[in-house]
Amino acid sequence: MVAESFQRRQRIPYVRKDGEVNPESRHYDAPKLEELIRGIRILSLAYYFVGDNRYSERAFDLINCWFLDSTTEMRPHLQYGQMIPGICDGRGIGLIDT
């Protein structure tokens, strides 16, 4: 069992570094979520300064699409928080990351 676990880890090119984020995670949902947050912030400021309801309506549409509409909402499964390929599908501490 120990030898099998060691061999499995040798095939995976990951090195554990506490407190650091795997750079591969930048290729998935994080950039999209950051773009959404940035867009909502800009639309909110535009509505605040200009007073045009189109800005607040668009911000609402984005929030609704990502979080409220059951057909398009983002529903991450916390089981896969802090997944380490070849080691584990997720860890309890992953709740902090997600």
ZIGIZI-V62963 format. One record per residue. RES is the residue in three letters. PHI is phi in radians with two decimals (NA if undefined). Layout:
res = (RES;RES)
phi = (PHI;PHI)
This chain:
res = (MET;VAL;ALA;GLU;SER;PHE;GLN;ARG;ARG;GLN;ARG;ILE;PRO;TYR;VAL;ARG;LYS;ASP;GLY;GLU;VAL;ASN;PRO;GLU;SER;ARG;HIS;TYR;ASP;ALA;PRO;LYS;LEU;GLU;GLU;LEU;ILE;ARG;GLY;ILE;ARG;ILE;LEU;SER;LEU;ALA;TYR;TYR;PHE;VAL;GLY;ASP;ASN;ARG;TYR;SER;GLU;ARG;ALA;PHE;ASP;LEU;ILE;ASN;CYS;TRP;PHE;LEU;ASP;SER;THR;THR;GLU;MET;ARG;PRO;HIS;LEU;GLN;TYR;GLY;GLN;MET;ILE;PRO;GLY;ILE;CYS;ASP;GLY;ARG;GLY;ILE;GLY;LEU;ILE;ASP;THR)
phi = (NA;-1.13;-1.11;-1.11;-1.08;-1.09;-1.10;-1.08;-1.16;-1.19;-1.42;-1.70;-1.46;-1.76;-2.07;-1.27;-2.36;-1.03;1.52;-1.90;-1.65;-1.07;-1.05;-1.14;-1.13;-1.23;-1.64;-1.96;-1.46;-0.98;-1.10;-1.18;-1.16;-1.07;-1.14;-1.07;-1.07;-1.07;-1.10;-1.14;-1.08;-1.13;-1.10;-1.13;-1.13;-1.07;-1.12;-1.07;-1.48;-1.70;1.43;-1.48;-1.12;-1.02;-1.18;-1.20;-1.14;-1.18;-1.07;-1.07;-1.04;-1.15;-1.11;-1.07;-1.11;-1.38;-2.17;-1.97;-1.22;-1.13;-1.52;-2.23;-1.12;-1.46;-2.29;-1.16;-1.67;-1.19;-1.06;-1.73;-1.12;1.02;-1.14;-2.13;-0.95;1.47;-1.97;-2.70;-1.37;2.99;-2.33;-1.01;-1.15;-1.10;-1.01;-1.18;-1.22;-1.50)
